[in-house]
């Protein structure tokens, strides 16, 4: 809790905790106009200077007080109104004051003196008067919760007085921290005697120019947020490149890691890392999230070409020769070939090489025969497919490869006569055979291709009958690409995704990641190598599989597994073109936004393009951290949510790194904040919570 909460909580029962808000406050002026939405505050230049300045969007407090007795006299109205400065306002006699200012400036210019030297004190006081237009954010008022004084919040005011009843104050640093961090405790937490887990996400920052805030000792006012606000909820981190989105995400990920360690609760985190900056220690931070798991099995990194023997790194790529992974591999290839429209490319993409489902065929003998014929055709298609991978120079695994197919005895004998030992007989009576290496599959398909070409030319007198292979559509569709006689575009495209093949990879990536998340590990998926289309497909498939597994647990009434999914450069993975065209079931990110709360799955997405995010995701977002956006198109889209519209101009104008406007799930209003810099001390605090020894800064090793 903040010091102010402690101060208020320690007050004697029956005292007014609101007076704590005014301790150390500096009186700015008074309200001369008040309605339900706005207030006009009158002040003068001297008071503004003494108060440390009045920045746009700054917080002010209005209370019905006795001047000089703010904290030792009862409030006339048992409330403190929270105002936000929006701009200047004209005074009732603005025209006269402007004329007087003009005359003073002319005289001062002619005499070459300062303006105050050429006017009397009364006139000086008049021309220094000014007013501010303020938004009424709401009301702090006192309650008693569990026999303790409690500062309650209402997002409006419930009465308007026409008289000059309220004085206006600039809050002290302690009160400002309380306001920016409100609520430091909820009613429920007070009643249950719970202390929330708060982290200092940054400091209050109202303006790009920090001179007066620093002079007034108001530039280091802490903004504390609840870690639980960012767990199992949706969080948007928005802003242009290099304004601190990744810094914010790393800070949040470290806080969740620390919270899980402190509470003993397993919270898995899955980070999609498009640039490799989460998976590695980088020069900018001089530290990295991977250090959270150094010498402990707490951080797993999935990447292309992992370092062999490194206990933290695992292959992201798929073993294209692992037959159980054929559906994933086939989906990868067909997505890669989506823009190929030649007839043989279309035939390849639509070839039925995946094992058929028996339920798709009629019951009875006829259906049984049709099913097994389809199985045989798919197996032959698979033989040609794996032969094509071998021809494209996909490295074979050291062991474990084996596929079945049917081959008539005369054909088998003719092949074995010139290539002994490559075909293994499995069931001679059914003609069922196997090959145990991709190279063997390549030899068989090459030989069959030659026999089929001979047969097509009428040269069948000396060769075996391969007509059943010619009639097999899956085999022939793949064979056209294998031979590359009609064009090599498809084969060349297949070669381009060789980076996604790892002969040492074992098992389904989704299963491995799920197991890690179930154990509460941080999983970083390094997507810095590979084409955008393939990384997008891998990411979507992984999210789909996680949703399916979480949904299964939900249906079985099993305990949910808390999971945080963090997506950097979300515009590259979230496909806004689907909006309005796809169902929720077709888009994993929309499903994650709409359904995952009941599975305790949270989403943190970072992007510079608000317009690239599906509205259904935006509408289900609870936490918003928004830095510089350079387009009014983006700020207009943002303006649909909460009152970010009033910050639009500042968001476009100010480019300071880490300067953001934040609205959290628990927070009652938007708070301007300078996000704390992610550093090595955060890593070691989190490791300490996990009972791990501190690690030296990488540059110190």
Buried (B, 14 or more C-beta within 10 A) or exposed (E): BBBBBEBBBEBEEEBBBBBBBBBBBEBBBBBBBBEEEBBBBBBBEEBBEEBBBBBBBBBBBBBBBEEEEBBEEEBEBEBBBBBBBBEEBEBEEEEEBEEBBEBBEEBBEEEEEEBBEBBEEEBBEBBBBBBBBBBBBBBBBBEEBEEBBBBBBBEEBEEEEEEEBBBBBBBBBBBBBBBBBBBBBBEEBBEEEEEBBBBBBBBBBBBEEBEBBEEBEBBEBBBBBBBBBBBBBBBBBBBBEEBBBBBBBBBBBBBBBBBBBBEEEBBBBBBBBBBBBBBBBBEEBEBBBBBBBBEBEBBBBBBBEBEEEEEBBBBBBBBBBBBEBBEBBBBBBBBBBEEBEEEBBEBBBEBEBBBBEEEEBEEEEEEEEBBBBBBBBBBBBBBBBBBBBBBBEBBBBEEEBBBBBBBBEEBBEBBEEEBEEBBEEBEEEEBBBBBBBBBBBBBBBBBBBEBBEBBEEEEBEEBBBBEBBBEBBBBBBBBBBBBBEEBEBBBEBBBEBBBBBBBEBBEBBBEBBBBBBBBBBBBBBBBBBBBEBBBBBBBBBBBBBBBEBBBEBBEEEEEBBBBBBBBBBBBBBBBBEBBEEEEBEEBBBBBBBBBBBEBBBBBBBBBBBBBBBBBBBBEBBBBBBBBBBBBEEBBEBBBEBBBBEBBBEBBBEBBBBBBBBBBBBBBBBBBBBBBBBBBBEBBBBBBBBBEBEEBEBBEEE
